[in-house]
Amino acid sequence: MSERTGSPLMVAAVQSATTLPVVAFALVAGTLADIVDRRRYLLGVQLWMLLVVTLVALQAHAGRLGAWSLLCLTFALGTGAAMAMPAQAATTADLVPRTVLAPAVALSSIGMNIARSIGPALGGLVVARFGVAWAFSLNALSFLGVVFVLWRWRPVQSVSTLPAESFGGALRAGLRYAVRAGEFRSVLVKSACFFVFASALPSQLAIVVRQQLSAGAGTYGMLLGFIGAGAIGGAIVLPKLRERFNADRLVPAATLVYSLTMLALAGIRDLRLLCVAMLANGVSWITVLSSLQTAAHVSVPAWVRARALSLYIMVFSAGMAGGSLIWGTLAQHAGTGFALTVAAVLAVLAGVFSLRFRLSVAMARDTAPSAHWPQPAVAAKIDHARGPVLVTVEYLIGPTNREEFLHHIHQLGGTRQRDGAVQWGVMEDAAQPGRFLEYFIVDSWLEHLRQHERVTHEEQRLQDRLRALHLDARPPSVRHFVGATPSSSYLVALENVS
C-alpha cells in the first residue's frame, strides 16, 4: 500500500482492514467453534482464505491490484482470519494435557507472533527482489500446508450425553460467563490498556521507513526481521524470567520497554540504532502478548474457551485496528514522530492504571472439570426443555462461622451465575438464625444438566469449605423444583365447560 499511496491513513487502513473483521465476527466464530466440529470448521475457513489470497495474487500478476481492491480483498482475508482465530486458539487444549496447557499456550503465541514478524520480513525481501505478485503467490501456497495438516488431524472428541448448545444459547452463555468472571475481565482490561497504544508502532513503521529514512521494502523487511529476532530471543529467555517474576511484574516492565522503542522510532534516524530498538521491541512485544494470551487461555474452562478467547481476540483486534486509525490520523495531521510520542506516553499511563488488574490471579485458576455433583434425584425422567428449574441448598451454620460462610457462599454464587444461573440468592430463616437457604434458577432442565458438566475443581474446593462450616453431620440438603403449568388437555376441557 505504501507504494501505491503515500497517505499514512491509507497505509494504516490496511492493518485495520485485516483486524476490523475480528471485531465484527470473532464472537460469532468463537461460539461456532465451541458447538460444531472444530476440524471441519477450520478446514472450511482455511479454504476460503486460500481462495482470497489466490485472487489477490492473480490480480497482482495481471497488474490490476489497485489501492481500493487491495483494501477490499484484505478485508475478505481478515474475515477468514477472524473466523479461524478462536478455534485455532482453543484447539491448543485439545492437543496437550492440562499439566502443560500454560506453557503450550505460551509456545503457541510465541510461534504465531514470530511468524507475524518474520513473515512480513520475508515478504519484504520477496517484494524487493521479485515483486508484489510473487509475494502473494507464496502466501497462497502457504495455506496448502495448513489445509493438509487439518485434513490429517483426528482430534479426540469430547464425551457428553447432552445435545449441543444452540447458537443463540451458546452466545448468551459466553457473554454471561465473561461478565461474571472477574479474573477474565482483568485480562481484557489489561489487554485494552496495552494494544490501543502499542498499535502505533506497526501502523507507522512503513511510513517512517519510506518518509524519514528514505528507504524501501528491503529496509522495512529488515526492521521487521529484527522485531522477529527479538521475539525469538524473548521466547528463549521468557521461561527463565517467569521463574523469577510473575506476570504482574513482567507485563509493566515490558510495556515500558515497548514505549521506549516507540520513542526511538519517533526520533532516531540512524538505521543501526533503530535495528537495536526493534530488537528490544520484539522482546517486549512477545513478553506482553504471551503473558496476556496465557492468562486468557488458562483462566476459563474448556466448555466456553473459544467464546472467551474470541472476546480476548476482539479486544486485541479492536485495540490494534482502532489504534492504527487513531495514530494514522494523528500522523497525517501532526506528523509520525508526534503520533508515536503521544502513543508511547499514553501507553505508560495506561500501564500504570492497569496495575490493579492482576494477571497472576487469573493464571492460578483451576478450571478443569471436577464432575463432583451427584445426579439430581428425580421421580421420573424430565424433558430437557422443561423449565425454569429452581435448585435449593440448605445449610446450618453456627454464629461464629456466619461471616465466613456468607463470604464463601457469595463467591459460590458468582460461579453459579457464570455456569448458567439466571438468578441466585441466599436467605436466612427468620425463625431460626443460622439456617440458610441458597437458591438459583436456570432456564431449563437441560441447562441445569450442563451445569453438572461445567463445575470445576475450583468450585469443588469452595463447596468443601462451605460443607466444613455446615453443622449437621449429613451433607447440605439439595432439592430441585421444575416449573409446572396445567396440561393442555385440562385447559381445553376447562374451556369446553365454560
N, C-alpha and C positions, 0 to 999 in steps of 0.2 A: 504493500500500500504506500510506503514512503517513496517508492519510485514512481508511483502514479499521481501522487499529490503531496505537496509539502505541508499540508494542513495538520497541525498537531491533533486537532479534533477528529479528523478522519482516521488518522493512524490509531488513536485511542479507541475509535469506534469499532475497529477490527476486534480488539480484545473484548469489547462489550458485546459484539455480535456472537462471540463464542460463549460468553458467560451468561448473558441475559436469559437465554432459553432455560438455564438451570433454575433461575428464579421462578419461571413460569411452570416448568414441568417436573422439577425434581421431586416434589411431594407426591405427585401422581405416579412417578416412576418408582419411588420408594414403596408406595402402597402396593403397586403391582408386584414388585419384587418379593414382597412378603406373602403373597397369596397365590402366585402362579408358579409353574415350573421355571425355575431360575435359569437353567441351562438353555432351554428353548427361547426364552425371552431374550437372553443375551445374544444368542445366535441371530435372531431377527434384527436386533439393533445394530450389530456389527455389519450385517449385510447392507443395511440402509446407509451406514457411513461409508462403506466401500463404494456404493453407487454414487454418492455425492462427491467423494474425492475423485473418482474416475471422471465424472462430468467436469470438475474443475480442471483436471489435467488435460482433457480433450480440448476445452476452450482455450487453455493457455497455449497448447501446441498450435491451435488454429489462429492465435493472435487476437482472440475476441474476448479476452478476460479484462473487462474494464473495472473501475473502482467500485461501482454500484453492484455489478454482477458478482464481484468477489465478496462484497459485504453480504449479499443475499445468500450465496452459497455457504459462506462461513456461518451464517445463522442456521442454515439447514444442518450443517455438520455439528454445530453446537447443540442443536435439538437432539440429535442422536447421542451425543456425548452425555447430555443431561439425562436422557432415558437410561443410559447404561451405568452411570456413576453409582447410584445407591446399591444396585445389585452387585456390582463389582466389589464395592467396599464391604458389603455384608457377607460376601462369599468367603472372605478370609476365615471366618469362624467355621465354615464347612470343611476347610482344608486342614486345620490344625486342632489339637486338643486344647481344652480350656487352660491348661497349665502354661502353655506358651502363646496364648492369644495376644497378650500385650506386646511382646517382642515381635510377633508376626505382623501385627498391625503397624508397628513402627517400621519394620522392614518393608512392608508394602508401600507405606507413604514415602519412604526414602527412595524406593525404586521408581515410583511414579514421578517424584519430583526431580530425581536425577535425569529421568527421561525428558521431563519438562524443560530442563536446562540444556542437556546435551542434544536433544532433538532439534531445537531451533539453531543451535550452533552448527550441527552437521548440515541442516537445511541452508544456513547462510553460506557455508562453503560450497555446497552444490549449486546454489543460485549464482555465486560469484564465478564458478568455473563452467557450469553447463547451462545455466538459465533457470527461470522460474518453472517452466513446464516440466522439466525433468525432476525437480524437487517434488512437485505434486504427484508425478508418476511413481516415484519411490514411496511416497506416502501411501498411495493406493495399494501398492504391493505389500506394504507392512500389515494391512488389515487381513490379508490372506493367512498370515501366521496365526493371528488371533482366532479367526474362524476355524482353522484346523485344530487348534488346541481345544476350543469349545466343543467341536464335533466329537472329539475323542474322550472328553471328560465325562465320567459317570459318577455324579455326586451321590452321597448317601442320603436317601430320602428320610425326612423326619417322620417319626411314628406318632400318629394321632388318630383316634377313632372318631373325632369330631369333623364335621364338614368345614370346608374352607370358609373364611370370612367373606362377606360380600364386600364389594369395593367401597361403598359408602360407609358401611360399618367399620371397615378397616381404617379408612381415612379418619373418621371421628376418633377411633381408639388411639391412633397415632398422635393426633393433636392433643387429646386428653392426657396421654402419657407425658408428652413434652411439657404441658402446662403444669402438671403435678410433680414432675421430677426436678427438684431443686438442684441436684448435682449436675444434671444435664443442662439445665438453664445456665449454670455458671460457665459451662464450656461455650455455649452460644454467645454469651455476653463477652467473654474473653476473646472469642474469635472476631466478633464485630469490631472490638476496640483495636484489633491489630490490622485486619485485612483492608479496611477502608483506607487507611493511610499508607499501608505497605504497597498498595496498587500503584502508587505514583511512580515508583522506580521502573517496573516493567513496561508501563504505558508510555514513559517518556525516554526510555533508553535509546530507541531508534532515532528519535529527534535529536538527542544530544550527539549521537554518533554522526549524523548527517550534517547538522547545522553548526554545532560547536566544535566538533573535531574535524569537520570537512572530510569524512571518510565514508565508506560504503558497507556493503553486506559482509565483506570479509572481516572488517573490524567489529561490526555488530556481532557476528558469529563468534569471534574470538572472546569478546567480553562475556557473552553467554556461556562460552566454554569455561571461563574462569568461575562463573557462578556455579556451573555444574561441578567443576573440580572442588569448589568449596563445599558443595552439598555432599560429595563423596567423602571428603575429609571430615565433615561434620558427622556423617554416618558412622565413620570409623571411631571417632572419639566420643560420640554420644553415649554409648553404653557405660564407658568409664565415668563420664560426667554424672550420669544418673545414679551411679553408686555413691557419689558424694553429695549430690544436690538433688532435691526433688523438683518437680515441675514448677512449683510456685516460686522457685528461685531462678531456674533456668530460663523461663519464658521472659520475665522482665529484663534479665541481663541480655538475652538475645535481641529483644525489642530495641534496647538502647544501641546495640551494635548495628542493627539494621538501620536505625535512624541516622547514625553517623555515616553509613555508606551512602545514604541519600544526600546528605550534606556534601559528601565527597563528589558525587556525581554532579551536584549543582555548581561546585566551584573549582574543581580540578580539571585542567586541560592536558596534563601530562598522561599519556596513554599507559605508561608503566605503573604509575601510581593508581590509575583507575583500575588496572588489572588486579592490583593488590586489594583495592576496595571491593571489587566484585567477588574476589575470593572470600573475603570476610562476609560479604552479603550472602553468599551461598551457605556458609556455615550457620549464620544466624537464621536464615530462612528455614533450613531443614530442621533446626532445633525447635523453633516455634511450631512449625507445621506438624512435625512428628509428635510433639507433645500434645497438641490440640486434637489431632486425629486419634491418637491412642486413648485419650480421655473420653472422647466422644464414643469410641467403639466399646470400651470396657464398662462404661457407666450405664449401659442399657442391656436388657435381656434379649435373647435370641428372637422371641416372637415379634418384637417391634423394632428390631435392629435396623432394617433397611429404611423404615419410615423415619426413625430418629436420625440416622445418618443423612437422609435426604434433607432434613431441616438444617443439619450442620453444613451440608454442601450448599444449600440455599444461602445461608449466611455468608459462607466463603465467597460464593459467586456474586451475590449482591454487593458485597463489600468490594470485590475486585472490579466488577463491571461499573457500579455506581461511582466508585472512587476514580476509575480510569476516566470517566466522563467529566467528573469534577476537576481533576488535575489537568486533563486535556483542555478544558475550557479556560481554566485559570492560566495555563501556559500560553494559550493563544492570545490572551489579553494582557498578561503581565510578564510573560517570559517563562521559559522552562526552569531556569535556576530559582526563580521566586517560588514557583509551584512546588518544587522539590524541597525547598527550605521550609515552607509552611507545613507540608506533609510530615517532614521529619520532626518538627517541634510538636505538632499535634499528636503524633504517634507516641511520643514520650509522655505527654499529658494524659492521653487515653490509657497508656500502660499503668500510670500511677493510679488512675481512677479504678482500674480493673483489679487492683491488688486484693480487694476484698473478696473477689470471686476465686475460690481455691480449687485448683485442678487436682491436688493430691487427694482430696476427699472423694471426688468423682472416680479417681483411679483405684481407690481402695474398695469399691463396692463389689460384693459377691452376687452376681446376677444369674448364676447357674440355677436351673430349676431344681427344686427340692422334692416335689411330689409328696409332701408330708401330710396333706389334707386327706382325711378319710372320705370315702364316697358318701354322699348325703343319704340319710335314712329316709326312704320313701315307701309308702304303702303300695303304690303301683307306678308303672312307668309313666313319666311325664313327657308330654310333647315338647320338643325343643323350642317351639315358637311361643309356648305359653309364658305369660308374664303379666306384670312385673313380679320379681322374686324378692322377698324380704328375708334376710338372714339375721338372726339374733344370737348373741353370745352373752351368757350371764356369768358375772364374776362376784365373788365375795372377798372384800378387801378390808384389812384391818386399818384402824385410824392412823397408825404410824407409817403405813405404806401408801396412804391415799395420794399424796402429791407425786410420788414416783410412778404410781400406777397411771395417773392421769397424763403424765408426761409421755410414757411409753404407748398408751392407748391412742393418743393423738398422732404419734409417729406412725403407728399401725394404720390409722385412718387414712393417712396420706397414701400408703401403699394400696389400700383397698380401692381408693379412687383412681389411682394410676392404672390398676389392673381391670377396671371396668365398672366400679360402683358409680352410680349417678347421684347417690345421696348417702351420706354417712353421718353418724352422730353417736353420742354416748349419754345415757341418762342415769340418774341416781334415784333409788327408791325413797320417796319422801317419808314413808313409814318405817323404813329400815335402812338407816345410813350405812354405807359400805357395801350395799348391794347395787351393783352397776349393770346396766344393760347396754351393750354395744349393738348397734344395728346398721345395716347397709342395704341398699336397694340396687338391683341390676335390672336391665331391661327385659331379660328373658331367661328361661332355664338354660338355654344354650350358652348365653353369656356367663352364667354362673359356673357351668362346667368348664368353660375356658379359664375362669379364674383358678380352678383347680390345677390346670396345666401351667399357669403363669407364675404361681407362687415360687419364691426363690429362697435360697438358704439364708439370705439376709433377713427376710420376713420370718423364717422359721426361728432364728435366734431371738428376734423381737418377741414372738409369741411365747417362746420358752421363758423369757424374763417375766412376762405377764402371768404365766401359769405358776411361776415360782412365788408370786405375790398372792395367788389365789388361796384362800384359807381352807376350802373344802378338800378332802383327800381325793374326791372324784374330780375329773377334769371339768373345765367350764362347760355348762350346758349349751349346746348349739341346736337351734331349731330353724327350719326352712318353711316359709309361707309363700304360696303361689297365688297370684291374682285369680279371683273367682267371680264369674258372672253367670246369670241364669242361662240355661241352654236355649238354643234357638227353637227347639220343639216346644218348650214351655211357653216362650214368648208368643209363638204362633197360636198355641192353644188359648192363651190368655186373650189374644186379640180376637179370636173367633167367638169367645164367650162374650166379650164386650160388644 
